[in-house]
C-alpha cells in the first residue's frame, strides 16, 4: 500500500481537490504505474459535472504516460521500468468481437479489480478505469501499452485518449484514404487530431469547421486546407461549395451535439461517411428524416476511442512522431502542476488551449 497525491472530484459541479490516495500493491493481472504526465481532457470535466455517471468521488485523469513500477502475479510481457501509455480499453481476447478478429470492438474490456481509496477508506471511481491525475495509479496490466521510451511523456500520454480518438476517427473508423475530401466539425484536441490523421492518410482536401478562429488556426497548422467559421456562414453550404457542390467523402463530427451532427449528415457526399466521435450527453436526441437516411446511402458510424487497438496504434503513432511526420508537440498548449487542474478546466472550457498537460 502506498500513499500518493491525486485530484479528486467529490461532488457534481464542485471544484476538484488534492487528496491523499491509497494505492494497493498490484494483484494478479495488475500493475502500478508511476505517472509522468497526464493530459486534461473534456471527459474529466464531464465526470466532474456528473455527465458520465454519479459514482462520486472520482479520481480524475486518464490521458497518461508513465513508467511501470510493479506488476502482479501472472503478468507477462510487462515489467518494472517499461515506459507505457495507459489505455482505457484493455481487450479481453475472448469475447465474440475479439474471436472474430475485431478486438477494437472488444465487449469485455477490463480494469484493475482492486480499488484505490481515500485515507478514510472511501472507494474511488477512477476516470475511464485509470485515474491518472495522481503520482501513481493502479491499472490492469492490459491497460499498459509499451512505446518508445525516447518519446516525451507529455506528448506520449496524449495518445491515451484525445489524439487517438481523433486520429482513429479519421483513419480507422472513417477509412480516409488518398484523394478523399474530409470535413471535421469541431476543432478542439480531438477534431484537430482528426485533421492530422486525414493529412497523414493523404486526403486531398481537409475542411476544418469551428466557431472559434483560434481553433481554426490550430487546424490549419495541423493540415487543414480550408477553414470555415460556422458562426458566420452556413457550414453545410460552405462544405458543398468547396467540394464541387457534392459534399465531403468523410465528415468527422467532433462536437457531440444534434445540431452539429445534422450538419455533418447533410455536408457529406451521397454514399459518404459520417463519423461521430464527439461525446453527447444522455439527454440529447437526434431527429432526421428517415427517407434522407435511406436516400443518401453511405454510412453513419460512431467511433469508440478511434476504433483503436492500442498495441497496434500507439507504437505506430509514436514512430510517426519520432520521424517528424506527426506533430504531437502542437497539441500541448501548456504544462502544469497537479494543483492547477481546476484552472485548466476553465481554460479548456473557454477554448484557450488544445491540451493542458500535468507533468509530475
N, C-alpha and C positions, 0 to 999 in steps of 0.2 A: 504494500500500500504506500502510495506517495501523495504528498500534499503539494498542489501547484495553484497558480493564479489563473482564473478564467473569467470570461464575460458571460453573465447570466441575465436572461430576461425572466423576471419573476411574475409579471402580470401584464395583461393586454394593454398595450399602448404606453406602458411606463418606461422611463429611461432605463437602460441596462446598467448593471453594476458589476464591479470587480469582486469576485468571491474566491474563497479557498475551496478547491475542488479535490476530492479524494479519488485517486486513480488506482484501481486494483491491479495487482500483478496479473500478467496475461494468463488466461486459462487455455484449455485446448482450442486450437484454431484461431487464437487471438494474438494481437501484437500491441505493444506500447510504442508510440512514435513520439519522438521529441520534435515538436512543431517548430519549423524555422521561419515560415511565412504563411499568411492566410489572407486571401482577398476578402473585401467587404462586398457581399453580393446582395441583390434585391431580395433573394429568398430569405436571407437572415432577417431583413426588415419585415417580410411577410410573417415570419414566425413571431417576431416581437409584437406585431399588430394583431395576432390571432387569426391570420388569414390562411394558415395551413391546418392547424387543429388547436385544441385548447389544453394540451397536455403540459401546461406550465409546471415548474420552471424549465426553461430551455437553456442548454449550454450551446451558445451560438457558434457559428463559423463552420465552414465545410470545404472551402476552396483553397486547399493547403498542400504544402510540401514539407518534408522533414526527413529525419534520419531514424531508422528503426533502432530502438533501444533494447528491446527484449521480445522474444516470441514464446508462445506457449507450446504445450505438448502437441505433437502431430503436425506441426507446421513444416512444410518443405518448400524449397525454392525461395526462401526469405530468411535473412539472418541479420543480427545486430550489425549496424554500420551501413546497411543498404540505404541509398538515397531514393526516396519514393514520393510519388504524387498520390494523394488519397482520392479514392473514388467512392461514390455512394451507391454503386450498383455492382456489388461483388456477385458474380454469376455462380450458379449452383452446379452447372454441368450435368444435371439430372432431370430437369423439368422438360416438358414437351417442346418448348422453344429451343432449349439447348440441344436436345437429342435430334432435332430436325436441322441442326447446323445454323441456328439463328440465335446465338447466345446474347446478342444485344437486346433481344426481346425477353430475356430471362424472366420468368414469372415467380421465381423464388429467391430473389436476391436477399442477402443476409447481412447482419451486423453482429457486433460483439454481443455475447449472451450476458456477460456481467454488466453491472450498472455503475456508472460514475455518480457520485453523490456530493451533496454539501456536507459540511462538518457535522451537522446535526442529524445526518442520515437521510435527508430528503433526496429522493431519487431524481436525477436529472434526465431530461429528454434531449439527447444530442441532435442537433440540426442535421437532417438527412443521414442520421445514423453515424455521424462523425464527431461533431462538436470540437472545433479546432481553433477557436479564439481562446486558447489555453496553452500553457507551456508544454504539456504532454497530454496525449489523448490515447484512449483505448479503442481499438477497432478490430474488426475481423481481419485476419491476415489477407484474405482475398480483396480487401479494400486498399491494399498497398500495391502500387504498380511501380516497379523499378524503372528508372530512367537514367540518362547520362548524368553523372554526379558533377560534371563541369557546368551544368546549367544553373543559373541564379535561382535560388528558392522563390524569390518574389515573382519571377517570371513563370517558373515551372508550375507553381501552385495554381495559376490561372486555368490550367488545363483541367483542374479538378471539377470545374463547373462551367462558368460563363463562356470562356473561349471555346471549349469543346462543344458546348451546346450549340453555339452559333456556327462554328466551323462544320460540325457534323450535320446541322440542319441543311446547309447548302450542299455539301459533298455526299454525305451518306443518305440522308432522307430525300433530299431534293434531286440527287443524282445529276447535279450540274456538270456539264461537260463542255469541251472546247467549242466555241462559236455560239453558245447559248446567250440569250438575253435574260438578265436576272434583275429583279427589283427586291429591295429589302426595306420593309416598312418598320421604322423604329431603330434608331442608330445609337443605342447605348452600347454597353460592353458586348452583349450577345449579338445584336444586329451588326455591329461593326466586325465581329468575328465572322459572321456570315459573309460580309463583304470581302474580307480577306480570304475566306475559303473559296468564294466564287472566282476571285482573281487567280488563285493557285490552280483551280480546275480548268482555267483557260476560257472563262466566259468573255465574250466579245463586248458586251455592254452590261455595265453594272450600275443600276439606278438606285441611289440612296434617298429615302424619304423620311423626313422628320419635321417637327415644328421648331426645332432649335438649330440655329445656324452654326453654333459651336460644334454640335454633334455631326452636322453635315461636313464641316471642315475636317473632323477626325475621319469621317468615312472617305473623303476624297484622298486623304493621306494614306489610307489603307487599301486603295484600289478602285473606289467608285469613279466611274467615267462621267456620270451625271448626278446632279443633286436636285431635289425638289423640296421646297419648304411648303408643307401641306397646310400651313396656317394661312397661306396667301393664295394658293391655287389648288384646283381640284387634282389630287394626285392620280386618280384613275385616268382622267383625260390626258394629263401630262405624260404618264407612262405610255399610254397608247400612242401619243404623238411621237414619242421617242422610239417607238418600235414599229413604225410603218402603219400605224392605225390598228395593229393587231393585239397588242398586249405582250407581256413578258412570258418567256418559256417557263420560268420558275419565279414564284413570288414567295419570299420568306416573310412571315408576319411575326415580328419580334416584340410586339407590344402586349398582346393578350387581351384585346377588347373587341366586343362585337362590331363596333364601328370600323376599326381598322381591319378586322378580318373580312368584313364585307367589301372594303376597298380592295383587299388582296384578291378576293374572289373575282371581282369584275376587272381587275387590272391584269389578269393572266390571259394568255392567248387561248383560243379554242384548243382543247386537249392538253393544255398546260397543267402545271402542278402548283398547288398552294401548300406551303409547309407552315404549320402553326408551331412556333417554338416559344412565343410569349406565353406566360402563365396567367390564365384567367382566375378570377375569384369564384367561389362556389355559387354565388347568386346570379352570375351572368348567363344570359340566354341569347341564342343566335336564331334569327329568322331569315330564311332565304326561300324564294320561290322554288318549289321542288322541280318545276319544269326547267328552270335555269340550271339547276344542279344536273339534271338529266341531259339537257340540250347542249351544254358546254363541254361535256366529256371530261377527259383528263382525270386528275387525281387530287383528292383533298386529304392531306396527311397531317398527323401530329408527330412531333419529334421529341421523344424522351431522351434527354441527355445527348442529343445529336445522334441517336441510334449508334452510339459508340461501343466499341469493345476496348476497354482500357488497355489491355495487354497488347493490342494491335495498334491503337491510335496514339496513345500518349508517347511512346518512344519515337514513333514516326514524326509527330509534330515537334518534339524536342530536336530531332535530327534536322528538320527543316529550319528551325530557329537557329541552330548551331551553324548551319550552312549560309545563313543570311537571307533565306528565302521566305521566312515568316517573321514579321517584326512584332514579336510578342512584347518587346520593351515598350512599344507605343501604347499598350493598354494600361500601363502602370502610371497613373497620374501623380501619385504621391505614395511615399511610405510613411507609416505612422506607428505609434506605440499602442500597446494593448488598451490603455485607458483613453484612447482617442476614438474608439469605435462609435460611440454615440454621436460625436461631431461628424464623423464620416458618413453616418446615415443621413444627416441633414444635407451634406454636400451632394450625396448621391441622389437624394430626393429632388434637389433643385437642379440636377443635371450639370453640376460643376465638375464632375470627374467621370472618367471611364471606369477606373478602379483605384480605390484606396487599398493599400496592402499593409497589413500588420506584419512587422518584421521583429522577430524575437532576438 
